[in-house]
């Protein structure tokens, strides 16, 4: 590529499958970024732009307004990135998936606070990536199983934000506990409603109530608590 930021044109000829979502990829490693873009296109996603820095990413977000933003975690940290701030830049903020170089990356807790919906290591695994993005696009969250151990094995002080909620799980009623369990499995509201024979409105209410009782900010943090307490298996990102 001749530039570090690039708007990508749709390939000529017919696609083998319909476009599933538009994606912007932001990563400073050009070789990895190129391989990731190719994998995404093979999976049926439309990579509308790619960038190597936070400044380029911001400009391209405004110009393309993708449905998904896949971003390198160190790049996000250097930019002081927060997903909720995208609402001030775009009419329809993208759903964010962050990439980390390995299990237990020091920026993972900051990534949780930033409000991203997906967390995976930088391994070009097609089925894993496809499943993570599917969960995120369905308003769920997905965290690679190996990242749980990396987060929870860190010194106690660095994980207090999550472990302090564990005693409060006992405050949940049966319905809220079941919803938390399925959040830990990465299920979106529609799937939870189906599993528990509830309306989507009821599931939304239960999610809001359990977040309040556990003093958590979002469903991603709830998924971590569900897995750490053993209420749910580690999120299985494989379909």
HUDA-V84231 format. One record per residue. N is the residue number from 1. SS is DSSP state (helix for helix, strand for strand, loop for the rest). NEAR is the number of other C-alpha atoms within 10 Angstrom. D_LAST is the distance of its C-alpha to the last C-alpha in Angstrom with 1 decimal. Layout:
n=N ss=SS near=NEAR d_last=D_LAST
n=N ss=SS near=NEAR d_last=D_LAST
This chain:
n=1 ss=loop near=8 d_last=33.7
n=2 ss=loop near=5 d_last=37.1
n=3 ss=loop near=8 d_last=36.1
n=4 ss=loop near=15 d_last=33.8
n=5 ss=loop near=19 d_last=32.7
n=6 ss=strand near=18 d_last=31.8
n=7 ss=strand near=14 d_last=31.1
n=8 ss=loop near=12 d_last=29.2
n=9 ss=loop near=10 d_last=30.2
n=10 ss=loop near=11 d_last=28.1
n=11 ss=loop near=9 d_last=28.3
n=12 ss=loop near=6 d_last=30.9
n=13 ss=loop near=6 d_last=30.1
n=14 ss=loop near=8 d_last=27.4
n=15 ss=loop near=12 d_last=23.7
n=16 ss=loop near=9 d_last=21.6
n=17 ss=loop near=10 d_last=19.2
n=18 ss=loop near=10 d_last=19.8
n=19 ss=loop near=13 d_last=19.6
n=20 ss=loop near=14 d_last=16.5
n=21 ss=loop near=17 d_last=18.2
n=22 ss=strand near=19 d_last=21.1
n=23 ss=strand near=26 d_last=20.7
n=24 ss=strand near=27 d_last=23.4
n=25 ss=strand near=26 d_last=23.0
n=26 ss=strand near=29 d_last=25.4
n=27 ss=loop near=25 d_last=26.0
n=28 ss=loop near=18 d_last=29.3
n=29 ss=loop near=12 d_last=28.3
n=30 ss=helix near=15 d_last=29.1
n=31 ss=helix near=10 d_last=27.7
n=32 ss=helix near=14 d_last=24.3
n=33 ss=helix near=19 d_last=24.3
n=34 ss=helix near=15 d_last=25.2
n=35 ss=helix near=12 d_last=22.4
n=36 ss=helix near=22 d_last=19.8
n=37 ss=helix near=20 d_last=21.3
n=38 ss=helix near=14 d_last=21.2
n=39 ss=helix near=17 d_last=17.5
n=40 ss=helix near=21 d_last=16.8
n=41 ss=helix near=17 d_last=19.1
n=42 ss=helix near=14 d_last=17.6
n=43 ss=loop near=17 d_last=14.3
n=44 ss=loop near=18 d_last=16.5
n=45 ss=loop near=21 d_last=17.5
n=46 ss=strand near=24 d_last=21.2
n=47 ss=strand near=24 d_last=22.5
n=48 ss=strand near=22 d_last=25.7
n=49 ss=strand near=25 d_last=27.2
n=50 ss=strand near=29 d_last=27.1
n=51 ss=strand near=26 d_last=29.3
n=52 ss=loop near=21 d_last=30.4
n=53 ss=loop near=19 d_last=31.9
n=54 ss=helix near=21 d_last=31.7
n=55 ss=helix near=11 d_last=34.7
n=56 ss=helix near=16 d_last=33.3
n=57 ss=helix near=22 d_last=30.0
n=58 ss=helix near=14 d_last=32.0
n=59 ss=helix near=13 d_last=34.1
n=60 ss=helix near=21 d_last=31.2
n=61 ss=helix near=23 d_last=29.3
n=62 ss=helix near=14 d_last=32.4
n=63 ss=helix near=13 d_last=32.8
n=64 ss=helix near=15 d_last=29.3
n=65 ss=loop near=20 d_last=27.7
n=66 ss=loop near=23 d_last=24.1
n=67 ss=loop near=18 d_last=21.1
n=68 ss=strand near=22 d_last=19.4
n=69 ss=strand near=25 d_last=21.2
n=70 ss=strand near=22 d_last=19.7
n=71 ss=strand near=27 d_last=22.5
n=72 ss=strand near=25 d_last=23.6
n=73 ss=helix near=26 d_last=24.3
n=74 ss=helix near=20 d_last=27.9
n=75 ss=helix near=18 d_last=28.7
n=76 ss=helix near=22 d_last=27.6
n=77 ss=helix near=16 d_last=29.7
n=78 ss=helix near=10 d_last=32.7
n=79 ss=loop near=12 d_last=32.6
n=80 ss=loop near=11 d_last=32.4
n=81 ss=loop near=19 d_last=29.4
n=82 ss=loop near=17 d_last=28.3
n=83 ss=helix near=18 d_last=25.8
n=84 ss=helix near=12 d_last=28.2
n=85 ss=helix near=12 d_last=31.0
n=86 ss=helix near=17 d_last=29.3
n=87 ss=helix near=11 d_last=30.4
n=88 ss=helix near=9 d_last=33.9
n=89 ss=loop near=14 d_last=33.2
n=90 ss=loop near=15 d_last=31.2
n=91 ss=loop near=10 d_last=31.2
n=92 ss=loop near=12 d_last=27.4
n=93 ss=loop near=20 d_last=26.0
n=94 ss=loop near=22 d_last=22.7
n=95 ss=strand near=21 d_last=19.6
n=96 ss=strand near=25 d_last=19.7
n=97 ss=strand near=25 d_last=17.4
n=98 ss=strand near=24 d_last=19.4
n=99 ss=strand near=23 d_last=19.4
n=100 ss=strand near=21 d_last=21.1
n=101 ss=loop near=13 d_last=22.9
n=102 ss=loop near=14 d_last=21.9
n=103 ss=loop near=18 d_last=20.9
n=104 ss=loop near=19 d_last=23.4
n=105 ss=loop near=15 d_last=24.7
n=106 ss=loop near=16 d_last=27.8
n=107 ss=loop near=14 d_last=26.7
n=108 ss=helix near=22 d_last=23.5
n=109 ss=helix near=16 d_last=25.4
n=110 ss=helix near=16 d_last=27.1
n=111 ss=helix near=24 d_last=23.8
n=112 ss=helix near=19 d_last=22.8
n=113 ss=helix near=15 d_last=26.3
n=114 ss=helix near=18 d_last=25.9
n=115 ss=loop near=21 d_last=23.3
n=116 ss=loop near=26 d_last=20.4
n=117 ss=loop near=25 d_last=17.0
n=118 ss=strand near=26 d_last=14.8
n=119 ss=strand near=25 d_last=15.9
n=120 ss=strand near=24 d_last=14.9
n=121 ss=strand near=22 d_last=17.2
n=122 ss=loop near=16 d_last=18.8
n=123 ss=loop near=14 d_last=17.0
n=124 ss=loop near=13 d_last=16.3
n=125 ss=loop near=11 d_last=12.9
n=126 ss=helix near=14 d_last=11.6
n=127 ss=helix near=13 d_last=7.8
n=128 ss=helix near=17 d_last=8.0
n=129 ss=helix near=23 d_last=10.3
n=130 ss=helix near=18 d_last=8.7
n=131 ss=helix near=16 d_last=5.8
n=132 ss=helix near=26 d_last=8.9
n=133 ss=helix near=25 d_last=11.0
n=134 ss=helix near=18 d_last=9.1
n=135 ss=helix near=20 d_last=9.5
n=136 ss=helix near=21 d_last=13.0
n=137 ss=helix near=20 d_last=14.1
n=138 ss=loop near=13 d_last=13.3
n=139 ss=loop near=16 d_last=15.7
n=140 ss=loop near=23 d_last=13.4
n=141 ss=loop near=29 d_last=13.4
n=142 ss=strand near=30 d_last=11.2
n=143 ss=strand near=26 d_last=13.1
n=144 ss=loop near=19 d_last=12.4
n=145 ss=helix near=18 d_last=13.3
n=146 ss=helix near=15 d_last=16.3
n=147 ss=helix near=20 d_last=17.8
n=148 ss=helix near=18 d_last=18.4
n=149 ss=helix near=13 d_last=20.9
n=150 ss=helix near=15 d_last=22.5
n=151 ss=helix near=19 d_last=23.3
n=152 ss=helix near=17 d_last=24.3
n=153 ss=loop near=12 d_last=26.4
n=154 ss=loop near=12 d_last=28.6
n=155 ss=loop near=9 d_last=32.1
n=156 ss=helix near=10 d_last=32.5
n=157 ss=helix near=8 d_last=34.1
n=158 ss=helix near=14 d_last=31.2
n=159 ss=helix near=14 d_last=28.7
n=160 ss=helix near=11 d_last=31.1
n=161 ss=helix near=13 d_last=29.5
n=162 ss=helix near=18 d_last=26.5
n=163 ss=helix near=17 d_last=28.2
n=164 ss=loop near=12 d_last=31.0
n=165 ss=loop near=19 d_last=28.8
n=166 ss=helix near=14 d_last=28.0
n=167 ss=helix near=10 d_last=31.3
n=168 ss=helix near=13 d_last=30.8
n=169 ss=helix near=18 d_last=27.7
n=170 ss=helix near=12 d_last=30.5
n=171 ss=helix near=13 d_last=31.7
n=172 ss=loop near=16 d_last=28.7
n=173 ss=loop near=11 d_last=29.2
n=174 ss=helix near=10 d_last=26.9
n=175 ss=helix near=14 d_last=25.2
n=176 ss=helix near=20 d_last=24.7
n=177 ss=helix near=19 d_last=23.4
n=178 ss=helix near=19 d_last=20.8
n=179 ss=helix near=23 d_last=19.7
n=180 ss=helix near=29 d_last=19.7
n=181 ss=helix near=23 d_last=17.5
n=182 ss=helix near=22 d_last=14.8
n=183 ss=helix near=30 d_last=15.4
n=184 ss=helix near=29 d_last=14.7
n=185 ss=loop near=25 d_last=11.2
n=186 ss=loop near=28 d_last=10.7
n=187 ss=loop near=24 d_last=11.3
n=188 ss=loop near=20 d_last=13.6
n=189 ss=helix near=23 d_last=16.9
n=190 ss=helix near=17 d_last=16.3
n=191 ss=helix near=18 d_last=13.6
n=192 ss=helix near=23 d_last=15.9
n=193 ss=helix near=18 d_last=18.7
n=194 ss=helix near=12 d_last=17.2
n=195 ss=helix near=13 d_last=16.4
n=196 ss=helix near=13 d_last=19.9
n=197 ss=loop near=11 d_last=21.8
n=198 ss=loop near=15 d_last=23.1
n=199 ss=loop near=14 d_last=24.0
n=200 ss=helix near=16 d_last=22.2
n=201 ss=helix near=12 d_last=25.6
n=202 ss=helix near=13 d_last=25.7
n=203 ss=helix near=23 d_last=22.3
n=204 ss=helix near=15 d_last=23.6
n=205 ss=helix near=12 d_last=26.8
n=206 ss=helix near=20 d_last=25.2
n=207 ss=helix near=20 d_last=23.2
n=208 ss=helix near=16 d_last=26.5
n=209 ss=helix near=14 d_last=28.4
n=210 ss=helix near=23 d_last=26.3
n=211 ss=helix near=18 d_last=26.3
n=212 ss=helix near=12 d_last=30.0
n=213 ss=helix near=15 d_last=30.5
n=214 ss=helix near=21 d_last=28.6
n=215 ss=loop near=16 d_last=30.3
n=216 ss=loop near=17 d_last=27.1
n=217 ss=loop near=14 d_last=26.7
n=218 ss=loop near=17 d_last=23.1
n=219 ss=helix near=23 d_last=19.8
n=220 ss=helix near=24 d_last=18.6
n=221 ss=helix near=23 d_last=21.4
n=222 ss=helix near=23 d_last=20.8
n=223 ss=helix near=26 d_last=17.2
n=224 ss=helix near=25 d_last=19.1
n=225 ss=helix near=25 d_last=21.7
n=226 ss=helix near=26 d_last=19.4
n=227 ss=helix near=20 d_last=17.9
n=228 ss=helix near=19 d_last=21.4
n=229 ss=loop near=15 d_last=23.0
n=230 ss=loop near=12 d_last=20.7
n=231 ss=loop near=19 d_last=19.9
n=232 ss=loop near=20 d_last=16.2
n=233 ss=loop near=15 d_last=14.2
n=234 ss=loop near=23 d_last=13.4
n=235 ss=loop near=23 d_last=10.6
n=236 ss=loop near=16 d_last=7.4
n=237 ss=loop near=22 d_last=6.2
n=238 ss=loop near=12 d_last=3.8
n=239 ss=loop near=10 d_last=0.0
